[in-house]
Amino acid sequence: MTEKTVFHLPEGENDYGKRVFRNAANLLADTTIDSAVAIVVNGGGLDHVRADAPTADRVRQLLDDGVEVCVCRNTLEGADSDAGDLVDGARLVSSAMAELTRKQDDGYAYIRP
């Protein structure tokens, strides 16, 4: 059985973003569990998934490892940005709150490190 986990990334603080990404990578590396992992980004968390962010390479690696990175359209529009500003592979969702609700309804465990 695949266990599903969604990490919430609403903060722009550098250490917080690194912690979320490290937690997601550690979960994927744990051989005692078969995991599906998603990260839902809103608010200041947007700064971590921009193509020019210091964390962009880490996000690309997580995407390559199968992590789903979902970015809140409301946050993106509020920041006067568009999808072209994001790391390739990040997916826009209607809103972070709706996506977190959908994920939890689909059996994802919610984690906000």
C-alpha positions in Angstrom: 0.0 0.0 0.0 1.3 3.5 -0.9 1.2 6.0 2.0 0.5 9.5 0.9 1.9 12.7 2.5 1.4 16.3 1.7 3.8 19.0 3.0 2.5 22.5 3.4 5.0 25.3 2.5 3.5 28.7 3.3 6.6 30.5 4.5 9.4 32.2 2.7 12.1 31.8 5.4 15.1 30.0 3.9 15.5 27.5 6.7 11.8 26.6 6.6 11.9 25.8 2.9 15.0 23.8 3.3 13.4 21.8 6.2 10.3 21.0 4.1 12.5 19.8 1.2 14.7 17.8 3.5 11.7 16.2 5.1 10.2 15.3 1.8 13.5 13.8 0.5 14.0 11.9 3.8 10.5 10.4 3.5 11.2 9.3 -0.1 14.5 7.7 1.0 12.9 5.7 3.8 12.8 2.2 2.5 10.3 1.1 5.2 7.5 3.0 3.5 6.2 3.3 -0.1 5.4 7.0 -0.4 3.6 9.4 -2.6 4.7 12.9 -1.7 3.3 16.3 -2.6 4.3 19.8 -1.5 1.6 22.5 -1.6 3.1 26.0 -1.8 1.4 29.3 -1.0 2.2 32.7 0.6 5.9 33.3 1.1 6.6 29.7 0.1 6.4 30.9 -3.5 10.0 32.3 -3.1 11.3 28.7 -2.8 9.9 27.5 -6.1 10.8 30.3 -8.4 13.2 29.3 -11.2 15.8 31.7 -9.9 15.5 30.8 -6.2 18.5 29.4 -4.3 16.4 26.3 -3.7 15.4 25.8 -7.3 17.9 22.9 -7.9 16.5 21.2 -4.8 13.0 21.5 -6.1 14.0 20.2 -9.5 15.6 17.1 -7.8 12.4 16.5 -5.8 10.3 16.8 -9.0 12.7 14.3 -10.7 12.2 12.0 -7.7 8.4 12.1 -8.3 7.4 14.7 -5.7 4.3 16.7 -6.9 4.9 20.4 -6.3 1.6 22.4 -6.4 1.6 26.2 -6.4 -1.4 28.3 -5.4 -2.6 30.3 -8.3 -4.0 33.0 -5.9 -0.5 33.5 -4.4 1.1 33.6 -7.8 -1.3 36.2 -9.1 -1.1 38.2 -5.9 2.7 38.3 -6.3 2.2 39.7 -9.9 4.0 36.6 -11.2 3.1 33.9 -13.7 3.8 30.2 -14.3 6.9 31.1 -16.3 8.6 32.3 -13.1 8.4 28.9 -11.5 10.7 25.9 -11.6 9.7 23.7 -14.6 7.4 20.9 -13.5 5.7 22.8 -10.7 1.9 22.6 -11.2 -0.5 25.5 -10.7 -3.6 24.7 -8.6 -6.7 26.8 -8.1 -5.8 27.5 -4.5 -3.6 26.0 -1.8 -6.5 25.5 0.6 -8.5 23.7 -2.0 -5.6 21.5 -3.0 -4.8 20.7 0.7 -8.5 19.8 1.1 -8.4 17.5 -2.0 -5.2 15.8 -0.9 -6.5 15.1 2.6 -9.8 13.9 1.2 -7.7 11.5 -1.0 -6.0 10.1 2.1 -2.9 12.2 2.3 -1.4 12.9 5.7 -0.9 16.6 6.3 2.4 17.8 7.6 3.5 21.4 8.2 7.1 21.1 9.5 
